[in-house]
Structure formats: C-alpha cells, structure tokens
C-alpha cells in the first residue's frame, strides 16, 4: 500500500516520517465521508479538490495526489452507493412483497380448488348415498306391502278355518244325532225281528 511504499523509499519530511501526517489526513477524510455517506447526492458546489502540502519531495507529492483522488472517488462512490442502493432495497422489498402476495394468492386459489374438488366429491358421494337410501326405502315399502298382504291372507285363512271348524262341529252334531237315530232304529228293528220270530213260532204251533 501507500504506507509500505513510503517506508520502502525511507522518505522523511523535516526529519519526520511522512506517513504519520498522511495517516492523520486519510483518517479525517474517511470520517468526513462516513458522516456524509447517507446524503442523497454530492453537493452542487462540491468538486474535485486537490489537497496540497508544502513539500519539495516528488514522491510525497505523487502519493498525496493519489490520496486526494482516492478520497474523492471513495466519497463519491459511498454517496452514490447509498442513494442507488436505497432505491434498490426499496424495489427489492416491493418485489419481495409482490412475489409473496402472488404466492399467497396462488396458495389461496389452490386451496379453493382443492376445497371445491373435495366438495364436489363429497356431493357425489352424498347423491349416491341418497339414491341408496331411496332404493332401500322403496324395498322396505315393498316388503312391508308384502307383509301386509300376507297378514291379510292369514286373517282370511284364519277366518275360513274358523268357519270350517264351526261347520265341522255342526256336521258332527248332525252326525251324532243321525247316529243316535240309527241306533234307535236298529234297536227297534231288532225288537221287531224278535217279535216276528215269536209270531212265527206261535203260528207254527197252531198249524
């Protein structure tokens, strides 16, 4: 660097190392730059200023000129950098927010699509279940109708069976009466036969 260059040639100014004064000047200039680095632009009246020192040493004067140029460049660069990058940071922030906003919208749209898809799927399942319930209700109604018809048929059969049983009981009563009448007739017939045999025996004796 400049310090090593000065030390290499062992340059002295009034029996004092030049780099001491150079270091102090550079430090003060850099501090001034740091304080003004957030300015929006260079002052209109601010121009390139050559800081001259009364010295007859050519190498020292060359180093001083280089230092002055570097100080001006650094000062301009830092001010320009602060102004430009503040805009860049703002644009990057806006871009980030816009990108993040777009991502949020895309995510919301995807979520809405997924929800609609699930709702459609659930609606289809619900319709299928409704149809199954309707078919089951129809089948149940049909079976209930069959059961009612069977109950009516059973009632008719029960009524017919009861009537048939009553008829049988009536016929049994009549049969019993007829049987008793036949038994009575049989008894009378036997008695008549006996009387006839008795009469025949008497007639034979008379002859």
C-alpha positions in Angstrom: 0.0 0.0 0.0 1.0 3.7 0.1 2.4 3.3 3.6 4.7 0.5 2.6 5.8 2.5 -0.5 6.7 5.4 1.7 8.6 3.2 4.1 10.4 1.4 1.2 12.0 4.7 -0.1 12.5 5.9 3.5 11.0 9.3 2.8 11.4 11.9 5.5 9.9 15.4 5.8 11.7 17.7 8.2 13.2 14.6 10.0 9.6 13.2 10.5 8.1 10.2 8.7 5.6 11.4 6.2 3.2 8.6 6.7 2.2 10.0 10.2 0.7 13.1 8.6 -0.7 11.1 5.7 -2.4 8.7 8.1 -4.0 11.5 10.0 -5.3 13.2 6.8 -6.7 10.0 5.4 -8.4 9.2 8.7 -10.0 12.6 9.0 -11.2 12.5 5.3 -12.7 9.0 5.8 -14.5 10.1 9.0 -16.0 13.0 7.0 -17.1 10.6 4.2 -18.7 8.3 6.8 -20.7 11.2 8.2 -22.0 12.2 4.8 -22.4 8.8 3.2 -26.2 8.8 3.5 -26.6 12.1 1.6 -28.8 11.8 -1.5 -26.2 13.4 -3.8 -23.0 15.3 -3.9 -23.2 19.0 -3.1 -23.6 21.0 -6.3 -20.6 23.2 -5.4 -18.5 20.2 -4.4 -15.8 19.5 -6.9 -12.6 17.6 -7.1 -10.2 19.3 -4.7 -6.5 18.7 -4.7 -5.2 18.9 -1.1 -1.7 20.3 -1.5 1.0 20.2 1.1 4.1 22.3 1.0 6.8 19.8 0.3 9.5 19.5 -2.3 9.6 15.7 -2.3 8.2 14.5 -5.7 7.3 11.0 -4.4 5.4 12.5 -1.5 3.5 14.9 -3.8 2.6 12.0 -6.0 1.4 10.0 -3.1 -0.6 13.0 -1.8 -2.2 13.4 -5.3 -3.1 9.7 -5.4 -4.6 10.0 -1.9 -6.7 13.0 -2.9 -8.0 11.2 -6.0 -8.8 8.1 -3.9 -10.6 10.2 -1.2 -12.8 11.9 -3.9 -13.6 8.6 -5.5 -14.4 6.9 -2.2 -16.6 9.9 -1.2 -18.5 9.9 -4.5 -18.8 6.1 -4.5 -20.2 5.9 -1.0 -22.8 8.7 -1.6 -23.8 7.1 -4.9 -23.9 3.7 -3.4 -26.2 4.9 -0.5 -28.5 6.7 -2.9 -28.7 3.9 -5.5 -28.9 1.0 -3.1 -31.7 2.7 -1.0 -33.8 2.6 -4.2 -32.7 -1.0 -5.0 -33.5 -2.1 -1.5 -36.9 -0.4 -1.8 -37.6 -2.1 -5.2 -36.4 -5.4 -3.8 -38.7 -5.1 -0.9 -41.6 -4.2 -3.1 -40.7 -7.1 -5.4 -40.5 -9.4 -2.4 -43.8 -8.2 -1.1 -45.4 -8.5 -4.6 -43.9 -12.0 -5.1 -45.1 -13.0 -1.6 -48.5 -11.6 -2.3 -48.6 -13.5 -5.6 -47.6 -16.7 -3.8 -50.4 -16.1 -1.2 -52.9 -15.6 -4.0 -51.7 -18.8 -5.7 -51.9 -20.7 -2.5 -55.4 -19.4 -1.8 -56.5 -20.3 -5.3 -55.0 -23.8 -5.0 -56.7 -24.2 -1.6 -60.1 -23.1 -3.1 -59.7 -25.5 -6.0 -58.9 -28.3 -3.6 -61.9 -27.4 -1.4 -64.2 -27.3 -4.4 -62.8 -30.6 -5.6 -63.4 -32.2 -2.2 -66.9 -30.6 -2.0 -67.7 -32.0 -5.5 -66.5 -35.4 -4.4 -68.5 -35.2 -1.2 -71.6 -34.1 -3.1 -71.3 -37.0 -5.5 -70.9 -39.4 -2.5 -73.9 -37.8 -0.9 -76.0 -38.2 -4.1 -75.0 -41.9 -4.2 -76.0 -42.3 -0.6 -79.3 -40.6 -1.2 -80.1 -42.9 -4.1 -79.2 -45.9 -1.9 -81.4 -44.6 0.9 -84.3 -44.1 -1.6 -83.8 -47.6 -3.0 -83.7 -49.1 0.4 -86.9 -47.2 1.4 -88.6 -48.5 -1.8 -87.5 -52.0 -1.0 -88.7 -51.6 2.6 -92.1 -50.3 1.4 -92.4 -53.2 -1.0 -91.6 -55.8 1.8 -94.0 -54.0 4.1 -96.7 -54.3 1.5 -96.0 -58.0 1.0 -96.1 -58.5 4.8 -99.4 -56.7 5.0 -100.8 -58.8 2.1 -99.6 -61.9 3.9 -101.2 -60.7 7.1 -104.5 -60.1 5.3 -104.2 -63.6 3.7 -103.5 -65.1 7.1 -106.6 -63.4 8.5 -108.7 -64.7 5.7 -107.3 -68.2 6.1 -107.9 -68.0 9.9 -111.5 -66.8 9.3 -112.1 -69.6 6.8 -110.5 -72.1 9.1 -112.7 -71.0 11.9 -115.8 -71.2 9.7 -114.7 -74.6 8.6 -114.2 -75.8 12.1 -117.7 -74.5 13.0 -119.1 -76.3 10.0 -117.4 -79.5 11.1 -118.7 -79.1 14.6 -122.2 -78.6 13.2 -121.9 -81.6 10.9 -120.6 -83.6 13.9 -123.6 -82.7 15.9 -125.9 -83.7 13.0 -123.9 -86.9 12.5 -124.2 -87.7 16.2 -127.9 -87.1 16.0 -128.2 -89.3 12.9 -126.1 -92.0 14.6 -128.3 -91.9 17.6 -131.3 -92.1 15.4 -129.8 -95.1 13.6 -129.0 -96.8 16.8 -132.6 -96.3 17.9 -133.9 -97.7 14.6 -131.6 -100.6 14.9 -132.9 -101.3 18.4 -136.4 -101.1 17.1 -135.6 -103.4 14.1 -134.1 -106.0 16.5 -137.2 -105.8 18.6 -139.5 -106.2 15.6 -137.4 -109.1 14.4 -137.7 -110.7 17.8 -141.5 -110.1 17.7 -141.7 -111.5 14.2 -139.8 -114.7 15.2 -142.1 -115.1 18.2 -145.2 -114.7 16.0 -143.7 -117.2 13.5 -143.2 -119.7 16.4 -146.8 -119.3 17.5 -148.1 -119.7 14.0 -146.1 -122.9 13.6 -147.6 -124.3 16.8 -151.1 -123.5 15.7 -150.6 -125.3 12.5 
